[in-house]
């Protein structure tokens, strides 16, 4: 909309000075500032009139929609500010986990490796075919997680055995 119409109104010197001060504080001309204030007031008045025409259910629905839009906006802002950080943390975590797996997998038999991977995949709710590393360790899907207890005892297993005695 073009702003080519003139509106003239009378006010006190005090209000005129306050308007000038507010306009200056917001780095706007007096005309721009008054236009914004008037537009905001008219929008609020229109909203109030619309609310009074609707029933309570419709008013609640409008408030819920406004809330949903605001929440969506804030979530988008949050994702944009923290998404990169979370992605970096996840990548570092993945690198460390892969490095640990590569270091320790040579200490265990293929059956034990497969059982450990099946247990982890089941725990995480993943499908083995999602990752080639997982798929390479799990050629068959019939290995049971209890196979972890055979093969190569660890300090944890020794402690478990001692606790049960």
Secondary structure, DSSP 8 states (H G I E B T S, - for coil): ------------HHHHHHHHHHHHHTT--HHHHHHHHHHHHHHHHHHHHHHHHS-HHHHHHHHHHHHHHHHHHHHHHHHHHHHHHHHHHHHHHHHHHHHHHHHHHTTS-HHHHHHHHHHHHHHHT--GGG-HHHHHH-S-S---GGGGGSSS--HHHHHHHHHH-
